[in-house]
Amino acid sequence: MSSTKNERQGTELVPVKFSRLTRRGVLLGLSLYQLVTLGAGVGTLVWAFYAGGGILIAFTAPVWLLAAAITWIPIAGRPTVEWVPVAFGWLWKATGGQLAYRRRIVKPRPAGTLALPGDVARLREYNDPTTGAGMVHDPAASTLTAVLSVTHPAFVLLDPGEQERRVTAWGRVLATVCRSGHISMLQVLERTLPDSGTGLAEWWASHGVHDESWASTTYRELIDRAGPAGERHATTLSLSLDMRAASRQIRTAGGGIRGAAAVLRQDMSTLVAAMRSADLAPSEWLTCGQIAVILRSAYDPAVAATLERHGELGQSLATAGPVAVNESWSKLRTDSAHHAVLWISEWPRSMVYPGFLAPVLLSMGIQRSFSLLCTPMRSDQAARDIRKKKTEYISDAAQRQKIGQIEDASQTAEFHDVLQQEADLTAGHGVLRFTGLISVSATTTDDLDAAVAAIEQAAIQASCETRLLVGQQAQAFTAAALPLCRVV
């Protein structure tokens, strides 16, 4: 009986459950911004009560009423006070002229820099002489990033037993990243690109009959003239080294950017070995020219097919950035497309199977990029964070019991998630923080609105909740559409 049960479990998919997005605040479920505004309102009311009584209370009513309103009244699911930093950041960019970017054609950028807008303009390129890989250095964040192209079979077409085996193997890949101790982020970027026709041309070159007959000549001419006939999916993995955490190893390897590249090469080799054991097919690490093509295709999707058909074009990071960028409150306009970035604010709360994202990833006729940002946490740091969450929850529960507030079911579910994370950490598993971003692109604003609505419906089918990132579309686009391990 037991052997039959184990065999059945080995051929069936095991559903999983995600942790809820924590909404626990600093005190009694209130965030720091809410406590500041509430404290200001209560302080004003108490001062008015003792200083002047009823007249002064009525005189200061606009102050404490406004404080109470922005503390408690939500806008788009968030308290009003939490929109204040976003609004101030938007006003700062608007008054500083940072909503529009134009490339300086006459005055080129310094050698070794990336011609990108916004805060990614500080990035530097480094060509690793040992592996030939292109690495992107962020001097402000002290990170060094390498990009790897990955091919894999269609997951949804595999049998349940094979799917379960691959899910387990991918978990071991993520565990390898967690054990490193100096990896700041692993980014999985899955993009839809217009099919350039190169696959058809390569098939004809290897399987076609080249006898100069009428049929052969006609086929060859049709293939040569064929433009984008569909879409294809491309997946990359970006590995980012935290140079501060690996400072000792970097000094041992010689110091500087060369020492950091040597340390990153070790993690690159470990990641490739783990991926091959998971039946994934990693290619060579991308060169600076190949990374430049990805960046250019993201900002200018109209030339993506041309860049793929003509491999010698766009192979320079100095010209990979956009020519013009205009940022609005909820959209981003680049060279040949309009973009909008959605954040997966809630992963499925119920038990789901590993292929639950199929409605989003297999949506047809929509040009989009799905980015999964995996931030590993060291075991000691994760243990301290879990203990802190448990202490905060127990103290908040005691405070609510004192004031007679009823315990909320969502708070209990969050506490159970913390306990489950503690059990997983004790069992030897790694802890990662996942952030899901979806960048949608279209040629017109009307097509963009339709594509965003379709992706939102697909996310609902996948049991996910999405939220449009407003006031920060430019920064969100670099995190969602570029393989540079950026954060929002």
DRENNU-496112 format. One record per residue (C-alpha): x negated, y negated, z negated; residue in three letters. Coordinates in steps of 0.25 Angstrom, whole numbers, plus 5000, padded with zeros to 4 digits. Last residue first. Example, Ala and Ser with C-alpha at 12.3 -4.5 7.8 and 13.67 -1.06 7.14 Angstrom:
<atoms>
494550044971SER495150184969ALA
</atoms>
This chain:
<atoms>
495448025031VAL494248115032VAL493248145044ARG492648275047CYS492148235061LEU492948315070PRO493848205075LEU495348205076ALA495948215062ALA494848145054ALA494548035065THR496048015067PHE496247995052ALA495347875051GLN495947815063ALA497347845058GLN497247785045GLN498447695043GLY499347805044VAL499047955043LEU500348025048LEU500748135039ARG500948275041THR501648385033GLU501348535036CYS502248655037SER501648695051ALA503048665057GLN502948525050ILE501648505056ALA502148535070ALA503248425068GLN502148325064GLU501348365076ILE502548345085ALA502848205079ALA501348165081VAL501448205095ALA502748125098ALA502148005091ASP500848025099LEU501648035112ASP502347905109ASP500947835105THR500347875118THR499147965123THR499348065111ALA498448105099SER498848175086VAL497848195075SER498148295064ILE497548295051LEU497448405040GLY496648385027THR496148505019PHE495448505006ARG494648625004LEU494348714992VAL493548844993GLY493948984989HIS493149054978GLY494349114970ALA494248994959THR494448894971LEU495648974975ASP496248974961ALA495948824959GLU496648794972GLN497848874968GLN497948804955LEU497848664962VAL498948714972ASP499848754959HIS499648614954PHE500148554967GLU501348644967ALA501648594953THR501548454958GLN502448484969SER503548544960ALA503548414952ASP503548424936GLU504648334930ILE504148204923GLN504448194908GLY503348094905ILE502548194897LYS502748304907GLN502248214918ARG501048184911GLN500748334908ALA500948364922ALA500048254926ASP498948314917SER499148454922ILE499048404937TYR497848314934GLU497048424927THR497348524938LYS496948424949LYS495648404942LYS495348544940ARG495548564955ILE494648454959ASP493548504949ARG493648644955ALA493648584970ALA492348504966GLN491748634960ASP492048714972SER491648614983ARG492748554991MET492948575006PRO493648465014THR494348535026CYS494848435036LEU495848495046LEU496048415059SER497148435069PHE496948365082SER498048325091ARG498548315106GLN499948365106ILE500448455118GLY500548575110MET500648595095SER499748715092LEU498948655080LEU500148595073VAL501148715075PRO500048805072ALA499748745058LEU500348865050PHE499348965056GLY498848995042PRO500149045037TYR501048955028VAL501448965013MET502148835009SER501648695007ARG501048685021PRO500048565022TRP500448425018GLU499848295023SER499348345036ILE498848215041TRP499348155054LEU498448075064VAL498947995075ALA498247965088HIS498447885101HIS497647925113ALA496747875124SER495647785118ASP496147785103THR497447745096ARG497747785082LEU499047795076LYS499847775063SER499447635058TRP498647595071SER497247625075GLU496647575088ASN495447645094VAL494647615106ALA493447675114VAL493447805105PRO492247875100GLY491447975108ALA490447875114THR489347885104ALA489648035101LEU489248065115SER489648185124GLN490848115130GLY490648175144LEU489748285147GLU490748395144GLY491648355156HIS492848435155ARG492948425140GLU492748275140LEU493848255151THR494848335143ALA494548245131ALA494648115138VAL496148085135ALA495948125121PRO495147995118ASP494847985103TYR494848135100ALA494248175113SER493048075110ARG492848135097LEU492848275102ILE491948235114VAL490948175104ALA490948295096ILE490448375108GLN489348275111GLY488848275097CYS488748425098THR489748525092LEU489348645084TRP489348765093GLU490548845094SER491348905082PRO492149025085ALA493049065073LEU493149215069ASP493049175054ALA491649235053SER491349135064ARG491849025056MET491049055044ALA489749065052ALA490048935059VAL490248865045LEU488948925039THR488148875051SER488848735050MET488548725035ASP487048755038GLN487048655049ARG487648545040LEU486448565031VAL485448535042ALA486348425047ALA486248355034ALA484748375034GLY484648305047ARG485548195043ILE484648155032GLY483948255023GLY482948365026GLY483748495024ALA483448485009THR484048345008ARG485248395016ILE485448505006GLN485448414994ARG486348315001SER487448415004ALA488548354996ALA488148215001ARG488048265016MET489448315016ASP489348405029LEU490548405038SER490948525047LEU491848495058SER492648615064LEU493248605078THR494448655085THR494948635100ALA496348665105HIS496648655120ARG497748575128GLU498348585141GLY498048565156ALA497048455154PRO496548425169GLY496348525180ALA495648475192ARG494448565191ASP495448685188ILE496248645201LEU495048635210GLU494548775205ARG495848835207TYR495948785221THR494548825225THR494748965220SER496148985227ALA495548925240TRP494349015239SER492948965235GLU492649105228ASP492549055214HIS493449155207VAL493749095193GLY493349165180HIS492249085174SER492348955181ALA493848965181TRP493848995166TRP492948875164GLU493848785172ALA495048825164LEU494348805151GLY493848665156THR495348625159GLY495248505149SER496348555140ASP496848435132PRO496348445117LEU497048485105THR496148475092ARG495848565080GLU494848495070LEU494448575058VAL493648485048GLN492748545037LEU492348435027MET491248395017SER490348515018ILE489348515006HIS489748624997GLY489648735007SER490648825000ARG491848755005CYS491448765020VAL491248915018THR492648925012ALA493248855024LEU492648965033VAL493149075023ARG494549015025GLY494349025040TRP494049175038ALA495349195030THR496149125040VAL495549205051ARG495849335044ARG497349295042GLU497449255057GLN496849395061GLU497849465052GLY499049375057PRO498749405072ASP498049295080LEU498849205089LEU499049095079VAL497549075077PHE497149055092ALA495749095093PRO494649005088HIS493648905093THR492848805085VAL492048685088SER491048635077LEU490848495072VAL489748445063ALA489848335052THR488848265043LEU489448195031THR488948075023SER490248005022ALA489647875026ALA488547935035PRO489548015043ASP488648105052HIS489248185064VAL488548305068MET488348355082GLY487848495083ALA486548535091GLY486248635081THR484848605077THR484748465082PRO486048415075ASP486548295083ASN486948185073TYR488048085075GLU488447975066ARG489747935060LEU489947785056ARG491047755066ALA491947855059VAL492447745050ASP493147685061GLY492947705076PRO491947815083LEU490747785091ALA489947895084LEU488547845080THR487247915084GLY486747795092ALA487347655088PRO488647625094ARG488747555108PRO488947405110LYS489547385123VAL490647485122ILE491047445108ARG492147545105ARG493447485101ARG494147515088TYR495447455082ALA496047475068LEU494747425062GLN495047275064GLY494747235049GLY496147185046THR496747315052ALA495747405045LYS495947345032TRP497447345034LEU497447495036TRP496647515024GLY497547435016PHE498747515021ALA498147645018VAL497647605004PRO499147555001VAL499847675006TRP499647744993GLU500347634986VAL501647674994THR501647814989PRO501547915000ARG502648005007GLY502747905019ALA502947785009ILE503147824995PRO503747724984ILE503147754970TRP501947674969THR502247564979ILE503547544973ALA503047544959ALA502047434962ALA502947354970LEU503947354958LEU502847324948TRP502347194956VAL503747154961PRO504247154947ALA503247064942THR504246944940PHE505347034935ALA504347094924ILE503946944921LEU505346904918ILE505647034910GLY504547024901GLY503446924902GLY502146984898ALA502447114892TYR503447164903PHE502647094914ALA501347164910TRP502047304909VAL502647284923LEU501347244929THR500547354923GLY501647454928VAL501547404942GLY500047404942ALA500047544936GLY500947594947LEU500047534957THR498847594952VAL499447734948LEU500047744962GLN498747714969TYR498047824960LEU499147924964SER500347954955LEU500648104952GLY500748084937LEU499348024937LEU498248034947VAL499148084958GLY499548224963ARG500048234977ARG499248354981THR499448404995LEU499948544993ARG499048664993SER499248745006PHE499848885006LYS499449005014VAL500149125021PRO499349255023VAL499349305037LEU499549455038GLU498649565043THR497749575031GLY498949565021GLN499549695028ARG498249765027GLU498249735012ASN499649785010LYS499349915017THR498149935009SER498949904996SER500050005000MET
</atoms>
